[in-house]
Amino acid sequence: MTNRFSFKALARKFRRDDKGVAAMEFGLVAPILFFGLLSAVDLGLAVNERMEVNHVLRAGAEAAINKSDEATVLAIMAATASQNMTPSIDGQGGAGDLNLTVDQYCACPDATEVSVTCSTICTGNVPTYVYYQIDGSKTYTGMFIPNISFAPSMRVQIR
């Protein structure tokens, strides 16, 4: 009696055997799911930072509505920002910091984009409107997603 090895019989045996198929599929799909999950977390952190910047700008807008001067508005914004990030005023900070700027200007009601001196009397003996332009910019450095730069701004009319 000879013990012959048959490739056909061995191939038929492996074709019918389904042991380990789920582990093999999991091994192929798990890295894709893992990196997808980490990318979603990374994107969520970027959105969270954008919401924090918006919160800082809203705090500055509230201070401007209370007729504070530019320095006070910047100080309030910096104090609000310092709870979660490193603020820098008028671009004096390093990379990754929140850069804050506040500009007060006056404009006539018929041309709100054109800055004029605040003592100007506009068409129809109307006094000038006073605005604050509040800007913030930040770059989010992600783990997997590329750097995202966002620069929200607000314009507040106080008179």
C-alpha positions as CSV (number, residue, x, y, z in Angstrom):
1,M,0.0,0.0,0.0
2,T,1.4,3.3,-1.0
3,N,0.4,6.5,0.5
4,R,0.0,8.9,-2.4
5,F,-0.4,12.5,-2.0
6,S,-3.2,14.0,-4.2
7,F,-3.2,17.7,-5.0
8,K,-6.8,17.4,-6.3
9,A,-8.0,16.0,-3.0
10,L,-6.2,18.6,-1.0
11,A,-7.6,21.4,-3.2
12,R,-11.1,20.0,-2.7
13,K,-10.6,19.9,1.0
14,F,-9.5,23.6,1.1
15,R,-12.3,24.7,-1.1
16,R,-14.9,23.3,1.2
17,D,-13.2,24.4,4.4
18,D,-14.3,27.9,5.6
19,K,-12.5,28.1,8.9
20,G,-10.7,31.4,9.5
21,V,-12.5,33.3,6.7
22,A,-14.0,35.8,9.2
23,A,-10.6,36.4,10.8
24,M,-9.1,37.0,7.4
25,E,-11.9,39.4,6.4
26,F,-11.5,41.3,9.7
27,G,-7.7,41.5,9.2
28,L,-8.3,43.1,5.8
29,V,-11.1,45.5,6.9
30,A,-9.9,46.5,10.4
31,P,-7.1,48.9,9.4
32,I,-9.4,50.8,7.1
33,L,-12.0,51.1,9.8
34,F,-9.4,52.1,12.3
35,F,-8.0,55.0,10.2
36,G,-11.5,56.0,9.2
37,L,-12.3,56.3,12.9
38,L,-9.2,58.3,13.7
39,S,-9.9,60.7,10.7
40,A,-13.4,61.3,12.0
41,V,-12.1,62.1,15.5
42,D,-9.5,64.4,13.9
43,L,-12.1,66.2,11.9
44,G,-14.3,66.5,15.0
45,L,-11.4,68.2,16.9
46,A,-11.0,70.6,14.0
47,V,-14.7,71.6,14.1
48,N,-14.4,72.0,17.9
49,E,-11.5,74.4,17.5
50,R,-13.5,76.4,15.0
51,M,-16.4,76.6,17.4
52,E,-14.0,77.8,20.2
53,V,-12.7,80.6,17.8
54,N,-16.3,81.6,17.1
55,H,-17.0,81.7,20.9
56,V,-14.0,84.1,21.3
57,L,-15.3,86.3,18.6
58,R,-18.8,86.4,20.1
59,A,-17.3,87.4,23.5
60,G,-15.5,90.3,21.7
61,A,-18.7,91.3,19.9
62,E,-20.5,91.4,23.3
63,A,-17.8,93.6,24.7
64,A,-18.0,95.9,21.6
65,I,-21.8,96.2,22.0
66,N,-21.2,97.5,25.5
67,K,-19.2,100.4,23.9
68,S,-15.8,99.3,25.1
69,D,-12.7,100.5,23.4
70,E,-10.5,98.4,21.1
71,A,-8.0,97.5,23.9
72,T,-10.8,96.3,26.2
73,V,-12.4,94.2,23.5
74,L,-9.0,92.6,22.7
75,A,-8.4,91.9,26.4
76,I,-11.7,90.3,26.8
77,M,-11.2,88.2,23.7
78,A,-7.7,87.1,24.9
79,A,-9.0,86.2,28.3
80,T,-11.8,84.1,26.7
81,A,-9.3,82.4,24.3
82,S,-6.7,81.7,27.0
83,Q,-9.1,79.1,28.6
84,N,-8.6,76.7,25.6
85,M,-5.7,78.0,23.4
86,T,-2.9,80.5,23.2
87,P,-4.1,83.8,22.0
88,S,-1.9,86.3,20.2
89,I,-3.0,89.9,19.6
90,D,-2.6,91.5,16.1
91,G,-0.5,88.6,14.7
92,Q,2.2,88.7,17.4
93,G,2.1,85.0,18.2
94,G,3.7,81.8,16.8
95,A,2.3,79.2,14.5
96,G,-0.9,77.5,15.7
97,D,-1.9,80.3,18.0
98,L,-5.2,82.1,17.7
99,N,-4.5,85.5,16.1
100,L,-6.9,88.2,17.1
101,T,-7.5,91.6,15.6
102,V,-10.1,94.4,16.4
103,D,-10.6,97.5,14.3
104,Q,-13.0,100.2,15.1
105,Y,-14.2,102.4,12.2
106,C,-17.0,104.7,11.1
107,A,-19.0,104.6,8.0
108,C,-22.0,106.4,6.4
109,P,-25.3,104.5,6.3
110,D,-25.4,104.5,2.5
111,A,-21.8,103.1,2.2
112,T,-21.1,100.8,5.1
113,E,-17.9,99.4,3.5
114,V,-16.2,102.8,3.2
115,S,-14.4,104.0,6.3
116,V,-14.7,107.7,7.1
117,T,-13.7,109.9,10.0
118,C,-16.2,109.6,12.9
119,S,-16.9,113.3,12.9
120,T,-18.2,113.2,9.3
121,I,-21.8,114.2,8.7
122,C,-23.3,111.9,6.1
123,T,-25.8,112.6,3.4
124,G,-29.1,113.9,4.9
125,N,-27.4,115.2,8.1
126,V,-27.2,111.6,9.4
127,P,-24.3,110.9,11.8
128,T,-21.9,108.1,11.0
129,Y,-22.4,104.6,12.1
130,V,-19.6,103.1,14.3
131,Y,-18.5,99.5,13.6
132,Y,-16.1,97.0,15.1
133,Q,-14.4,94.5,12.7
134,I,-13.4,91.5,14.8
135,D,-11.2,88.9,13.3
136,G,-9.6,85.6,14.4
137,S,-7.5,83.2,12.6
138,K,-6.1,79.8,13.5
139,T,-4.6,76.8,11.8
140,Y,-5.6,73.4,13.0
141,T,-2.8,70.8,12.7
142,G,-4.4,67.4,12.3
143,M,-3.1,63.9,13.0
144,F,-4.3,62.5,9.6
145,I,-6.1,65.3,7.8
146,P,-4.0,68.1,6.4
147,N,-3.7,71.5,8.2
148,I,-6.9,73.5,8.1
149,S,-6.8,77.3,8.3
150,F,-9.9,79.1,9.3
151,A,-10.4,82.9,9.8
152,P,-13.9,83.8,10.9
153,S,-14.8,87.5,11.3
154,M,-17.6,89.6,12.7
155,R,-18.7,93.1,12.1
156,V,-20.6,94.7,14.9
157,Q,-22.5,98.0,14.6
158,I,-22.7,99.8,17.9
159,R,-24.2,103.2,16.8
